[in-house]
């Protein structure tokens, strides 16, 4: 029988750094596991070229995707499945028990929590329940400017827009039921992404705030780890989240004096800038392997390196004899 020691990174795309982190952690533990990847077009995915093995999969929203994924995991001895894109999260959350019955761990939070994360209207209610501030919502019929609009189920900043005056608001925008309007957070606020690790019981084990210095296509290109008022503000509020599992990323604005915090969203998956937290010592891939493959408990960890600056650049993966 094939042991379930392998890790599968879904919709791997450009996630080379994340995939390599899992490779490093498996090798350091010496149990012989491999890191596989899937993508709609593996030949065009940099991460798939780096993986021990890559597999083409249909779109995550297609009928039969979960059956195909389950069959792949069973055939390839996969014990740990890591999602990376928003569109696959709800489907994986609803299928988690089915996979668990086969000894396969989908690292995804409970379906109720994922639904909350995918709907930013519910996310605001969630933050309020934790006593975490949010941008003030606005009635689309009585907007003040500048303000900000975004789809309640959007991701990667798609459809998000600063609105400077009434002329910027089209009739289509006013009629769009998916658009929500809120206070615009100006340059007196800094933007943070917080990488938080929750164990299988929903208990916070590590949290790293990353100050977003520059963003490209919704993903951080320059960032720095910060320990300080954002860490202090969130640590006790996020101590335990029912149904949380693995990596959750929290997006929020913070005034530089720490007088006000405005949280925007929670993503129940690895964020694109997580490799900075990994480099700082927040070993989420290793802890997932320890918990779900090796059966070891994860202690609380706050020994990560603050003030570590990440400056991203474009790199390349070369494929010989490509057709």
C-alpha positions in Angstrom: 0.0 0.0 0.0 1.3 3.5 -0.9 1.9 5.6 2.2 0.2 9.0 2.4 3.4 11.0 2.8 3.1 13.2 -0.2 2.0 16.8 -0.4 -0.1 18.2 -3.3 -0.2 21.9 -4.1 -3.4 22.8 -6.0 -3.6 25.4 -8.9 0.1 25.9 -8.3 0.7 28.5 -11.1 3.6 30.7 -10.0 3.8 29.5 -6.4 7.4 28.3 -6.7 8.6 29.7 -3.4 5.7 28.0 -1.5 6.3 24.7 -3.2 10.0 24.7 -2.5 9.3 25.5 1.2 7.3 22.2 1.4 10.2 20.4 -0.3 12.7 21.8 2.2 10.6 20.8 5.1 9.9 17.3 3.9 13.6 16.7 3.2 14.6 18.1 6.7 12.3 15.5 8.3 13.6 12.6 6.3 10.5 10.6 5.7 10.7 10.4 2.0 7.7 12.4 0.9 7.3 14.2 -2.4 5.7 17.5 -3.4 3.3 17.3 -6.3 1.4 20.1 -8.1 -1.7 20.5 -10.2 -2.6 23.2 -12.7 -5.0 23.7 -15.6 -2.0 23.8 -17.8 1.1 22.3 -16.1 3.4 23.0 -19.0 2.7 26.7 -18.5 3.1 26.7 -14.7 6.5 27.5 -13.2 5.6 25.7 -10.0 4.6 22.6 -11.9 8.0 22.5 -13.6 9.7 22.6 -10.2 7.5 20.0 -8.5 8.5 16.4 -8.1 5.6 15.6 -10.4 2.8 17.7 -11.9 -0.7 16.8 -13.1 -3.2 18.6 -15.3 -6.6 19.1 -13.8 -9.9 20.4 -15.1 -11.2 23.8 -13.7 -12.0 23.7 -10.0 -15.5 24.8 -10.8 -16.2 22.0 -13.3 -18.4 19.1 -12.4 -16.4 16.1 -11.4 -13.4 18.0 -10.2 -13.6 16.6 -6.6 -13.9 13.0 -7.9 -10.8 13.6 -10.1 -8.9 15.2 -7.2 -9.7 12.3 -4.8 -8.7 9.7 -7.4 -5.4 11.5 -7.9 -4.7 11.7 -4.2 -5.3 8.0 -3.7 -3.2 7.0 -6.7 -0.3 9.2 -5.7 -0.2 8.6 -2.0 -1.1 12.2 -1.1 -1.8 12.9 2.6 -1.8 16.7 2.5 -3.5 19.0 0.0 -2.8 22.7 0.0 -5.2 25.1 -1.9 -3.9 28.4 -3.3 -6.8 30.2 -5.1 -10.1 31.5 -3.8 -12.4 29.7 -6.3 -11.5 26.3 -5.0 -12.0 27.0 -1.3 -15.7 26.4 -0.9 -15.7 23.2 -2.9 -12.8 21.8 -0.9 -14.4 22.8 2.4 -17.6 21.0 1.6 -15.5 17.9 0.5 -13.1 17.9 3.5 -14.8 15.1 5.4 -15.0 12.9 2.3 -11.3 13.2 1.8 -10.5 12.7 5.6 -12.4 9.4 5.5 -9.7 8.2 3.0 -6.8 9.5 5.2 -6.3 12.7 3.0 -6.1 16.1 4.8 -7.5 19.0 2.9 -6.0 22.0 4.6 -9.0 24.2 4.5 -11.2 25.8 7.2 -14.7 24.7 7.9 -17.3 25.5 5.3 -19.1 28.1 7.5 -15.9 30.0 8.0 -15.0 29.8 4.3 -18.4 31.2 3.3 -17.9 34.1 5.7 -14.4 34.8 4.2 -15.8 34.7 0.7 -18.5 37.3 1.4 -17.0 40.6 2.6 -20.4 41.6 4.1 -20.2 38.7 6.5 -16.5 39.3 7.0 -17.3 42.7 8.5 -19.7 41.1 10.9 -17.1 38.5 11.9 -14.5 41.3 12.6 -17.1 43.1 14.7 -17.7 39.9 16.8 -13.9 39.9 17.5 -13.8 43.6 18.4 -11.7 44.3 15.3 -12.4 47.6 13.5 -13.4 47.8 9.9 -13.8 50.7 7.3 -17.1 52.4 7.7 -19.7 51.1 5.2 -21.6 53.5 3.0 -25.0 53.6 1.5 -24.7 53.7 -2.3 -27.5 56.3 -2.4 -25.6 58.6 0.0 -21.9 58.4 -0.9 -19.3 60.8 0.4 -16.0 61.1 -1.4 -13.4 59.8 -1.6 -14.7 56.3 -1.0 -13.9 52.8 -2.1 -15.8 50.1 -3.9 -15.2 46.4 -4.4 -17.2 43.2 -5.1 -18.3 41.5 -1.9 -17.0 38.2 -3.3 -13.9 39.5 -5.2 -10.3 38.5 -4.8 -6.8 39.8 -5.7 -8.2 43.4 -5.9 -10.1 42.6 -9.1 -12.9 45.2 -9.4 -11.7 47.2 -6.4 -11.6 50.9 -7.1 -11.1 54.3 -5.4 -13.9 56.7 -6.2 -12.8 60.3 -6.0 -16.1 62.1 -6.9 -19.7 61.5 -7.9 -18.9 61.5 -11.6 -16.8 58.3 -11.1 -19.9 56.4 -10.0 -21.6 55.0 -13.1 -25.2 53.8 -13.2 -23.9 50.2 -13.7 -22.0 50.6 -10.5 -25.0 51.8 -8.5 -27.1 48.9 -9.9 -24.5 46.2 -9.4 -25.7 44.1 -6.4 -22.2 42.7 -5.8 -20.6 46.1 -5.2 -20.1 47.3 -1.7 -19.0 50.9 -0.8 -16.9 51.9 2.1 -14.7 54.5 3.6 -11.5 55.1 1.8 -8.4 54.6 3.9 -6.0 57.4 3.0 -2.2 57.7 3.2 -2.2 58.2 7.0 -2.8 54.4 7.2 -0.4 51.6 6.5 -1.6 48.4 4.9 -0.7 45.1 6.4 -1.2 41.4 5.6 -1.1 39.2 8.6 -0.1 35.5 8.2 -1.8 33.5 11.0 -1.3 29.8 11.6 -4.2 27.9 13.3 -3.8 24.3 14.4 -6.4 21.6 13.8 -8.4 22.8 16.8 -8.6 26.4 15.6 -6.0 27.7 18.1 -3.6 30.4 17.0 0.0 29.2 17.0 1.8 32.0 15.1 1.1 35.4 13.6 3.3 37.6 11.4 2.2 41.1 10.3 3.7 42.1 7.0 3.7 45.8 6.1 2.8 46.0 2.4 5.2 48.6 0.9 4.4 48.0 -2.7 1.7 45.9 -4.4 1.5 44.6 -8.0 -1.6 42.9 -9.4 -3.0 42.5 -5.9 0.1 40.7 -4.6 2.8 42.3 -2.4 6.1 43.0 -4.3 7.8 44.8 -1.4 7.1 44.1 2.2 8.7 44.0 5.7 7.8 42.0 8.8 6.8 44.1 11.7 6.4 43.4 15.4 4.6 46.1 17.2 1.1 47.6 17.6 -0.6 45.6 14.9 0.7 42.4 16.4 -0.4 43.5 19.9 -3.8 44.5 18.6 -4.6 41.2 16.8 -2.9 38.6 18.9 -5.5 38.4 21.7 -8.4 38.9 19.4 -7.4 36.0 17.1 -6.4 33.5 19.9 -9.0 31.0 18.7 -11.3 30.9 15.7 -13.9 28.1 15.5 -13.3 26.1 12.4 -10.0 27.8 11.4 -7.3 25.5 10.0 -3.9 26.1 8.6 -2.9 29.5 7.2 -5.3 32.4 7.3 -4.3 35.8 6.0 -5.9 39.0 7.4 -5.8 42.2 5.4 -6.1 45.4 7.4 -5.1 49.1 7.6 -3.5 50.6 10.6 -2.9 54.2 11.5 0.8 54.8 12.2 0.1 55.9 15.8 -2.0 52.7 16.4 -5.1 54.7 17.2 -7.3 53.0 14.6 -7.4 49.7 12.8 -9.6 48.8 9.8 -9.7 45.2 8.7 -10.9 44.4 5.2 -10.9 40.6 4.7 -9.7 37.2 5.7 -8.4 34.7 3.2 -8.4 31.0 4.4 -5.3 30.1 2.4 -1.7 31.0 1.9 -1.3 34.5 0.7 1.0 35.3 -2.2 3.4 37.1 0.1 3.7 34.3 2.7 7.3 33.4 1.6 8.4 36.5 3.5 6.9 35.1 6.8 8.6 31.7 6.0 11.9 33.4 5.6 11.4 35.2 8.9 11.0 31.8 10.6 7.2 31.2 10.6 7.4 27.7 9.4 3.8 27.0 8.3 4.7 24.2 5.8 6.7 22.4 8.4 4.0 22.6 11.0 1.4 21.3 8.5 3.6 18.3 7.9 4.1 17.8 11.6 0.4 18.0 12.4 -1.2 16.2 9.5 1.4 13.7 8.3 3.6 13.0 11.4 0.9 13.5 14.0 2.9 16.0 16.2 1.4 18.9 18.1 2.5 22.4 17.2 3.6 24.8 20.0 3.0 28.5 20.0 5.8 30.4 18.2 6.6 34.0 18.3 10.3 33.9 17.6 10.1 35.0 14.0 12.4 37.8 12.7 11.0 41.3 12.6 12.1 44.0 10.2 12.9 41.5 7.5 12.5 43.3 4.1 11.5 41.4 1.0 12.1 42.9 -2.4 10.6 40.7 -5.1 11.8 40.5 -8.7 10.8 38.5 -11.7 12.7 35.2 -12.1 12.5 32.4 -14.7 12.0 28.7 -15.0 13.5 27.2 -18.2 11.9 24.2 -19.8 14.0 22.3 -22.3 12.5 20.9 -25.5 9.2 22.6 -24.9 6.6 22.0 -27.5 
